[in-house]
Amino acid sequence: MVEAAALPTLWQVRFRAGENEGLADTLKGGVGGSVGMRPHELLEASLATCMTISARMALADLDVTDADVSVRVHLERGESATRFRYELRLAPELEVHRPAVLERIECSPVRSTLSKPLVFEPA
């Protein structure tokens, strides 16, 4: 569970999950700032970090433990659909493992969660 609380500066929010915390904010109408990630960037970060962890796990299963791997995610908010574009980035010597890594990141937990219908309801 994540809890978010407004800070005195407009549009700034502190969020916390257990002992971990961060800042988020946005710029709207010339008010706000950039001390933290914007809310949509947090969605991108969630997917990118999960896919990167999944990629590292796939490589570890192939006995590659010191892997130069990353995932870039870009969120596109369309009128009829939301699109997450992602790019798997591997060191050249790891390209031979791309198919196995792609297979793993395509079923990463956050991607699986976001691929299901979403329901929003008050607690």
C-alpha atoms as one frame of an Amber mdcrd trajectory, in Angstrom:
protein
   0.000   0.000   0.000   1.176   3.520  -0.780  -0.020   6.597   1.084   0.300
  10.091  -0.377  -0.069  13.391   1.486  -0.127  16.948   0.166   2.750  19.225
   1.145   2.457  22.989   1.777   3.879  23.823  -1.682   1.154  23.587  -4.310
   1.021  20.289  -6.223   3.800  18.680  -4.176   3.073  15.340  -2.548   5.090
  13.045  -0.305   4.354   9.368  -0.836   5.338   6.473   1.369   5.358   2.691
   1.217   6.577   1.282   4.499   9.975   2.816   5.271  10.461   4.090   1.704
   9.300   7.517   0.616   9.563   9.941  -2.263   8.266  13.224  -3.630   6.000
  13.869  -6.582   4.732  17.083  -8.057   3.658  18.705 -11.274   3.624  22.072
 -12.970   0.154  23.429 -13.738  -0.601  26.959 -14.900   2.887  28.140 -14.004
   2.483  26.872 -10.411   4.332  23.909  -8.967   7.740  22.560  -9.709   9.949
  19.612 -10.400  11.267  18.398  -7.044   9.845  14.970  -7.754   8.461  12.837
 -10.512   5.115  13.670 -12.086   2.346  11.144 -11.378   2.437   9.715 -14.910
   6.210   9.352 -14.636   5.622   7.212 -11.554   3.514   4.874 -13.727   6.327
   4.740 -16.279   8.831   4.112 -13.467   6.742   1.294 -12.043   6.662  -0.548
 -15.355  10.295   0.208 -16.269  11.667  -0.929 -12.900   9.605  -4.118 -12.889
  10.641  -4.983 -16.451  14.295  -4.295 -15.619  14.130  -6.561 -12.561  12.454
  -9.240 -14.706  15.206  -8.850 -17.311  17.903  -9.256 -14.651  16.140 -12.374
 -13.369  15.996 -13.841 -16.893  19.703 -13.171 -17.352  20.511 -14.625 -13.915
  18.693 -17.815 -14.989  21.159 -17.876 -17.902  24.084 -17.467 -15.451  24.644
 -13.816 -16.420  24.848 -12.063 -13.058  26.593  -8.780 -13.881  24.243  -7.592
 -16.620  24.212  -4.197 -18.299  20.459  -4.017 -18.924  17.811  -1.315 -18.739
  14.290  -0.626 -19.921  12.897   2.724 -21.084   9.143   3.300 -20.888   7.111
   6.107 -22.415   3.421   6.544 -21.553   1.136   7.881 -24.265  -2.299   8.985
 -23.076  -4.682   8.716 -26.005  -8.355   9.493 -26.042  -9.413   5.873 -26.521
  -6.363   4.007 -25.201  -3.327   4.369 -22.999  -0.152   3.050 -24.596   3.060
   2.059 -22.838   5.974   1.949 -25.294   9.034   0.184 -23.961  12.574  -0.408
 -25.140  14.818  -3.147 -23.795  18.442  -2.025 -23.791  21.109  -4.708 -23.527
  24.876  -4.566 -23.691  26.056  -5.814 -27.106  27.462  -9.033 -25.670  24.021
  -9.858 -24.213  22.090  -9.470 -27.475  22.211 -13.237 -27.956  19.853 -13.458
 -24.927  17.340 -10.846 -26.203  14.553 -13.356 -27.060  14.632 -14.951 -23.599
  14.772 -11.583 -21.859  11.909 -10.165 -23.949   9.803 -13.192 -23.138  10.370
 -12.605 -19.429   9.674  -8.859 -19.439   6.511  -9.363 -21.483   5.016 -11.242
 -18.528   6.502  -9.079 -15.768   4.189  -8.584 -12.774   3.453  -4.878 -13.292
   2.812  -5.377 -17.016   0.467  -8.260 -16.178  -1.339  -6.062 -13.650  -1.707
  -3.150 -16.077  -2.937  -5.493 -18.836  -6.043  -6.485 -16.894  -9.219  -4.392
 -16.674  -8.883  -1.814 -13.914 -11.502  -1.070 -11.259 -11.337   2.023  -9.045
 -13.391   2.115  -5.859 -13.220   3.853  -2.488 -11.989   1.768   0.436
